[in-house]
Amino acid sequence: MENFIITLSFLLIGMLIKRLPTFPEDTGTALNLFVIYISLPALVLLKIPELTFSRDLLVPAIMPWVMLLFSSALVLLLSKVFRWDRPTTGCLLLLIPLGNTSFLGIPMVQSFFGEGAIPYALVYDQLGTFLGLATYGSLILAVYGAGKNKPSIWTALKKIITFPPFIALILAFALKSSAYPATVTNLLKTMSATLVPLVMVAVGFQLTLKLSKDVVSQLSIGLGIKLIIAPLVALFMCKLFGLKGEAVRVSIFEAGMPPMVSAGALAILANLSPALTAALVGIGIILSFATLPLLYQLMI
């Protein structure tokens, strides 16, 4: 509980400094870039070598893809029922299957499960959500997007192989059998320790709570799927197949993360219902601070 309060405090700090003229408008962007290029790769290099290869890793590697298939199928079904327009459908197809499993997910996993659970969160994010954004996300943007820069297969591949945390993931697996020098380990620990405060301050700084009446219905349905239905389905499936252990609990927890910030940025760029996109990301983060503790309690 103490870690959760600390994480929430950083979020509130971000919301507070946004109102101070001292901090420029791109403060959140700068913090996110530092996390992508420094904090997260350091955490990957530090934690992935601690993984013990077992069948437990299959759950965090496969779960995000199962959730992606379930969520996208449900959105397509509801789109036909409610006759949503293409921008709304594309927005929900992009944001609902893809969760904020890195920027928000890793700090929250650390808060609720401790340091030892972080490698499972990294596997869920890097082998699931991130690859999902680069592949499935590129497809949705190409089909539904109205922006000028629609992604190609080469663009998606380039994003994968040049993404700093993914490069760190490959290096971490390659160096798994080798021990880092003490100085390198201490350096990685120091850099990775910046992840939680910087991420949560950046999220608080970039948080928007503007809500248009026109998007209330789609917003409620989208967040209902993302924050409630999807994690409950994940929980039910794991119980049905008798899956247990910390890797399973972390995977279910990650399945309940709010919509991904990066996916939201791409949706706005592609003109996929920008108002709905901003509401899904901003309000989704706020509501997740209530839904995630409840989800955690269900798994105890």
C-alpha positions as CSV (number, residue, x, y, z in Angstrom):
1,M,0.0,0.0,0.0
2,E,2.9,2.4,0.8
3,N,4.3,1.9,-2.8
4,F,0.9,2.6,-4.3
5,I,0.6,5.9,-2.3
6,I,4.1,6.9,-3.4
7,T,3.2,6.2,-7.0
8,L,-0.1,8.2,-6.7
9,S,1.9,11.0,-5.1
10,F,4.2,11.3,-8.2
11,L,1.1,11.5,-10.4
12,L,-0.3,14.4,-8.3
13,I,3.1,16.1,-8.4
14,G,2.9,16.0,-12.2
15,M,-0.5,17.5,-12.2
16,L,0.7,20.2,-9.8
17,I,3.8,21.3,-11.7
18,K,1.7,21.5,-14.9
19,R,0.1,24.6,-13.4
20,L,3.5,26.3,-12.7
21,P,4.7,28.6,-15.5
22,T,8.3,27.5,-14.8
23,F,7.8,24.2,-16.6
24,P,7.5,24.3,-20.4
25,E,4.6,22.6,-22.2
26,D,6.8,19.8,-23.5
27,T,8.0,18.8,-20.0
28,G,6.0,15.6,-20.2
29,T,7.4,14.7,-23.6
30,A,11.0,15.3,-22.4
31,L,10.4,13.0,-19.4
32,N,8.9,10.3,-21.6
33,L,11.9,10.4,-23.9
34,F,14.3,10.0,-21.0
35,V,12.3,7.0,-19.8
36,I,12.3,5.4,-23.3
37,Y,16.0,5.9,-23.9
38,I,17.4,5.5,-20.4
39,S,15.2,4.3,-17.6
40,L,13.3,1.5,-19.3
41,P,16.3,0.0,-21.2
42,A,18.2,0.0,-17.9
43,L,15.4,-1.8,-16.2
44,V,15.2,-4.4,-19.0
45,L,19.0,-5.0,-18.9
46,L,18.8,-5.3,-15.1
47,K,15.7,-7.5,-14.7
48,I,15.5,-9.8,-17.7
49,P,18.7,-11.7,-16.8
50,E,16.9,-12.6,-13.5
51,L,14.2,-14.6,-15.4
52,T,14.3,-18.3,-15.1
53,F,13.0,-19.9,-18.3
54,S,9.9,-21.9,-17.6
55,R,6.4,-22.4,-18.7
56,D,5.4,-19.5,-16.4
57,L,6.8,-17.1,-19.0
58,L,4.3,-18.4,-21.6
59,V,1.4,-16.7,-19.8
60,P,2.8,-13.1,-19.9
61,A,3.9,-13.6,-23.5
62,I,0.6,-15.0,-24.7
63,M,-2.0,-13.2,-22.6
64,P,-1.7,-9.8,-24.3
65,W,-2.4,-11.4,-27.7
66,V,-5.4,-13.3,-26.3
67,M,-6.7,-10.0,-24.8
68,L,-6.0,-8.2,-28.1
69,L,-8.1,-10.8,-30.1
70,F,-10.9,-10.7,-27.5
71,S,-11.1,-6.9,-27.2
72,S,-10.9,-6.2,-30.9
73,A,-13.6,-8.8,-31.7
74,L,-15.9,-7.3,-29.0
75,V,-15.3,-3.7,-30.3
76,L,-16.1,-4.8,-33.9
77,L,-19.3,-6.5,-32.7
78,L,-20.4,-3.4,-30.7
79,S,-19.5,-1.2,-33.6
80,K,-22.1,-3.0,-35.7
81,V,-24.7,-3.0,-33.0
82,F,-24.3,0.8,-32.2
83,R,-23.4,1.8,-35.8
84,W,-20.3,3.7,-34.9
85,D,-18.6,5.7,-37.6
86,R,-15.2,4.7,-38.9
87,P,-13.1,7.1,-36.8
88,T,-14.8,6.0,-33.6
89,T,-14.4,2.3,-34.5
90,G,-10.8,2.8,-35.4
91,C,-10.1,4.7,-32.2
92,L,-11.6,2.0,-30.0
93,L,-9.9,-0.8,-32.0
94,L,-6.6,0.8,-31.4
95,L,-6.9,1.9,-27.8
96,I,-8.9,-0.8,-26.1
97,P,-6.8,-3.8,-27.0
98,L,-3.5,-2.0,-26.2
99,G,-2.9,-1.2,-22.6
100,N,-0.6,1.1,-20.8
101,T,1.5,-1.9,-19.7
102,S,4.9,-0.1,-19.6
103,F,4.7,3.5,-18.5
104,L,1.8,2.8,-16.0
105,G,2.0,-1.0,-15.8
106,I,5.5,-1.4,-14.6
107,P,5.2,1.2,-11.7
108,M,1.8,-0.3,-10.7
109,V,3.2,-3.9,-10.8
110,Q,6.1,-2.8,-8.7
111,S,3.7,-1.1,-6.2
112,F,1.5,-4.1,-5.8
113,F,3.7,-7.1,-6.4
114,G,7.2,-5.9,-5.6
115,E,10.5,-5.8,-7.5
116,G,10.5,-9.5,-8.2
117,A,7.5,-9.3,-10.4
118,I,8.9,-6.7,-12.8
119,P,10.4,-9.2,-15.2
120,Y,7.0,-10.7,-15.9
121,A,5.6,-7.2,-16.6
122,L,8.5,-6.6,-19.0
123,V,7.7,-9.8,-20.9
124,Y,4.0,-8.9,-21.1
125,D,4.9,-5.4,-22.4
126,Q,7.8,-6.1,-24.8
127,L,6.6,-9.4,-26.3
128,G,3.0,-8.5,-26.2
129,T,1.8,-4.9,-26.0
130,F,4.7,-3.2,-27.8
131,L,4.8,-5.7,-30.6
132,G,1.0,-5.4,-30.8
133,L,1.3,-1.6,-31.3
134,A,3.9,-2.0,-34.0
135,T,2.0,-4.7,-35.9
136,Y,-1.7,-4.7,-35.1
137,G,-1.6,-1.0,-34.4
138,S,0.0,-0.2,-37.7
139,L,-2.7,-2.2,-39.5
140,I,-5.5,-0.4,-37.7
141,L,-4.0,3.0,-38.5
142,A,-3.6,2.0,-42.2
143,V,-7.2,0.8,-42.5
144,Y,-9.0,3.5,-40.4
145,G,-6.6,6.4,-40.2
146,A,-7.1,9.7,-42.0
147,G,-3.6,11.0,-41.4
148,K,-1.0,11.6,-44.1
149,N,1.6,9.4,-42.7
150,K,0.1,5.9,-42.7
151,P,2.5,3.2,-41.5
152,S,3.9,0.6,-43.9
153,I,5.2,-2.8,-43.1
154,W,8.7,-1.5,-43.3
155,T,7.8,1.4,-40.9
156,A,6.4,-1.0,-38.4
157,L,9.5,-3.3,-38.6
158,K,11.8,-0.3,-38.3
159,K,10.0,0.8,-35.1
160,I,10.5,-2.6,-33.6
161,I,14.2,-3.0,-34.3
162,T,15.1,0.6,-33.3
163,F,13.0,0.9,-30.2
164,P,15.5,1.3,-27.3
165,P,13.8,-1.0,-24.8
166,F,13.4,-3.7,-27.4
167,I,17.2,-3.4,-28.3
168,A,17.8,-3.7,-24.6
169,L,15.6,-6.8,-24.4
170,I,17.7,-8.5,-27.1
171,L,20.9,-7.6,-25.4
172,A,19.6,-8.8,-22.0
173,F,18.7,-12.2,-23.4
174,A,22.1,-12.4,-25.2
175,L,24.0,-11.5,-22.0
176,K,21.8,-13.6,-19.7
177,S,24.6,-16.1,-18.9
178,S,27.1,-13.4,-18.2
179,A,27.4,-11.5,-14.9
180,Y,27.6,-7.7,-15.1
181,P,30.5,-6.0,-13.4
182,A,29.5,-4.4,-10.1
183,T,29.9,-0.9,-11.4
184,V,27.6,-1.7,-14.4
185,T,25.0,-3.2,-12.1
186,N,25.0,-0.2,-9.8
187,L,24.7,2.1,-12.8
188,L,21.7,0.2,-14.2
189,K,20.1,0.2,-10.7
190,T,20.5,4.0,-10.5
191,M,19.1,4.6,-14.0
192,S,16.2,2.2,-13.6
193,A,15.2,3.8,-10.3
194,T,14.3,6.9,-12.2
195,L,11.5,5.1,-14.1
196,V,8.6,5.3,-11.6
197,P,9.0,8.9,-10.5
198,L,9.6,10.2,-14.1
199,V,6.8,8.1,-15.6
200,M,4.2,9.1,-13.1
201,V,5.2,12.8,-13.1
202,A,5.0,12.7,-16.9
203,V,1.6,11.0,-16.8
204,G,0.3,13.6,-14.3
205,F,1.7,16.5,-16.4
206,Q,0.1,15.2,-19.6
207,L,-3.2,14.2,-18.1
208,T,-6.3,15.7,-19.7
209,L,-9.8,15.3,-18.3
210,K,-11.8,17.2,-20.9
211,L,-15.0,15.3,-21.5
212,S,-17.4,16.0,-24.4
213,K,-21.0,14.9,-24.1
214,D,-20.8,13.4,-27.6
215,V,-18.3,10.8,-26.5
216,V,-19.7,9.7,-23.2
217,S,-21.4,6.6,-24.6
218,Q,-18.3,5.3,-26.5
219,L,-16.1,6.3,-23.6
220,S,-18.1,4.3,-21.1
221,I,-18.2,1.2,-23.3
222,G,-14.5,1.4,-24.2
223,L,-13.3,1.8,-20.6
224,G,-15.8,-0.8,-19.4
225,I,-14.2,-3.3,-21.7
226,K,-10.6,-2.2,-21.0
227,L,-10.7,-1.8,-17.2
228,I,-13.4,-4.3,-16.2
229,I,-14.4,-6.9,-18.8
230,A,-11.0,-7.7,-20.2
231,P,-9.2,-8.4,-16.9
232,L,-12.2,-10.4,-15.6
233,V,-12.1,-12.5,-18.7
234,A,-8.4,-13.0,-18.2
235,L,-9.0,-14.0,-14.6
236,F,-11.8,-16.4,-15.6
237,M,-9.6,-18.0,-18.3
238,C,-6.7,-18.5,-15.9
239,K,-9.0,-20.1,-13.3
240,L,-10.6,-22.3,-16.0
241,F,-7.3,-23.7,-17.1
242,G,-5.9,-23.9,-13.6
243,L,-3.1,-21.4,-14.1
244,K,-1.6,-20.1,-10.9
245,G,1.5,-18.2,-9.7
246,E,2.9,-14.7,-9.8
247,A,3.4,-14.6,-13.5
248,V,-0.3,-15.4,-14.0
249,R,-1.4,-12.7,-11.5
250,V,0.9,-10.1,-13.1
251,S,-0.5,-11.0,-16.5
252,I,-4.1,-10.6,-15.3
253,F,-3.2,-7.3,-13.6
254,E,-1.5,-6.0,-16.8
255,A,-4.7,-7.0,-18.8
256,G,-6.5,-4.4,-16.7
257,M,-4.3,-1.4,-17.5
258,P,-5.9,1.7,-19.1
259,P,-5.4,2.5,-22.8
260,M,-1.9,3.1,-24.0
261,V,-0.7,6.7,-24.2
262,S,1.4,6.0,-27.3
263,A,-1.5,4.5,-29.1
264,G,-3.6,7.5,-28.1
265,A,-1.0,9.9,-29.7
266,L,-1.0,7.9,-32.9
267,A,-4.8,7.8,-32.9
268,I,-4.9,11.6,-32.7
269,L,-2.3,12.0,-35.4
270,A,-4.5,9.8,-37.6
271,N,-7.6,11.8,-36.7
272,L,-9.3,8.9,-35.1
273,S,-11.9,10.7,-33.0
274,P,-9.4,12.9,-31.1
275,A,-11.9,13.9,-28.4
276,L,-12.7,10.3,-27.6
277,T,-9.0,9.4,-27.7
278,A,-8.0,12.0,-25.2
279,A,-10.9,11.0,-22.9
280,L,-10.0,7.3,-23.1
281,V,-6.4,8.0,-22.1
282,G,-6.9,10.6,-19.5
283,I,-10.0,9.3,-17.7
284,G,-8.8,5.8,-18.1
285,I,-5.7,6.5,-16.1
286,I,-7.7,8.2,-13.3
287,L,-10.2,5.3,-13.1
288,S,-7.5,2.7,-13.1
289,F,-6.3,3.9,-9.7
290,A,-9.7,2.6,-8.4
291,T,-10.1,-0.5,-10.6
292,L,-6.5,-1.9,-10.3
293,P,-6.6,-2.2,-6.5
294,L,-10.0,-4.0,-6.8
295,L,-8.6,-6.3,-9.4
296,Y,-5.6,-7.1,-7.2
297,Q,-8.0,-7.9,-4.3
298,L,-9.8,-10.4,-6.5
299,M,-6.6,-12.3,-7.1
300,I,-5.5,-12.6,-3.5
